[in-house]
Amino acid sequence: MPDSLMTRRTVLGTAAAAGLAAGSSAARAGNAPVPPSEATVGQTRMIVNGQPIALDLDPRTTLLDALRDHAGLTGTKKGCDMGACGACTVHLDGRRVVSCLVLAARCDGHAITTIEGLASGDTLHPMQAAFLEHDGFQCGYCTPGQIMSAVALVNEGHAGSDAEIREWMSGNICRCGAYPNIVEAVRTAAASEKG
Amino acid sequence: MQSYTLLRARGTDAAIRHARSAPSSYIAGGTDLLQLMKVNVETPSRLVDIASLDLRGIAADNAGLHLGALATMADVAASEQVRSGWPAISEALLLSASPQVRNMGTMAGNLLQRTRCNYFRDTGFACNKRLPGSGCPAIAGENRDLAVFGGSGACIATHPSDLPVALMALGAVVHIRSVEEQTRDVALADFYRLPGATPHVETLLQPGDLIVGLTVPPSNAARKSRYVKVRDRTSFAFALVSAAVALEVREGVVHDARVALGGVAPMPWRLPAVEAALRGKRADDDLWRQAASLAAEGAHPASENAFKITLVQRTVLHALHLVAA
């Protein structure tokens, strides 16, 4: 589909500049008035990794593209862009979702956590450390989504057994096939959080 | 994706007014709609965002289980009331999609998920459901996943969702709002339309109609219900065949029986002949075998999916064994 690719690149090219501008005006986000009309016009204001940001977005922009191309947070990956691979998994108000199937404009007033928001300074989140320790990846492309899903899985209480971990990680595909090490990492991180 | 206006509805009546005044789609979880919009199968000029409507409730009383249209698949699956009173609903949801998608997808949205027939989702092909009158390449083409019941010469697409299969077996009622009427109640059994010559008409919903909730009656059979799903991989796949079975056995005799199939028809497919063969009979392995042998009666397989005939019988048998155990 060369035509649609061309269109998308064009859109992304112009959007990159807008994203930078929006990022620098993030401090003003909290004071913007709510538009009186029900039409979604103007800026989309979100709390991303604890920081308020405001973005000017086409209503078609997905949360995934808003994060990557407008907010400069490229840790969240685009795999299938159709909800099947899980590479774009983020937490929306604390629950894991595939950001490729979320419209960014519908996230106005909501809180998002991405892979960039897990660590505390230079200290990795225990799940990130466990993925390193257990070699839970090869190429690494699916890894941010795997880790975001894994953190949610532990919070949901679904790390009871390897079989349960596999089932509740089934929304995240790893084409390198690092699954055994991913299960080990999730099991270890879950156990360390309990202990 | 074609451009559209996104409207945030503040209230049910406002949502319906918005949806009636332009070619619109409601958007709730958005998990199926966005996929369809990305490939230009759905091209609404207006999206009416209903996420803020107060339709997320999950509650049970003497009249049954009440599910708000916007209750998420994850929340309903995890509900203790659902798991104890209507376990097939929880099982069907847990076997659907992925954890991420279940956090997004809603009750009403899942009833309205469009077929996964690859020809429907690829605008490079003809499809009578997408473009009425253009033809059906599936009938002489790739149809392994498609219907063996209820299809027509115009369309053999299957309904892809699991939840409505359980709801069909358990006798759910759909609550629908439109502007000039109060809420009207429609049995799920009357909600879907078979393709016939008009496969683009899938339900009885009229423009602007908004599903606001579902009620599932309580029963002893519902409390003993199970959902079995057979698919090409262990998790995160659509059903080749699935079965929802609910039984009430009193003193060794089947008093009530409900059986519905998924993955094999344009709508959740109830099996009245199997239910009749079960009712009033002594509950034992011979009865399960005899009833399950009737599960594929009336099936018309396409060129690539005759395997579903045997699979339907075996899936129903397995589900009966699970429920009776």
Interface residues (C-beta under 8 A of the other chain):
Chain A: E38 A39 T40 D58 P59 R60 T62 D81 M82 G83 A84 G86 T89 L92 R95 R96 V97 V98 C100 L101 V102 L103 A105 R106 S149 A152 L153 E156 H158 R166 E167 W168 S170 G171 N172
Chain B: M1 S3 Y4 T5 L6 L7 R8 A9 R10 A14 H18 I27 G30 T31 L34 Q35 K38 L47 D49 A51 A74 A97 S98 P99 Q100 V101 N103 M104 T234 S235 F236
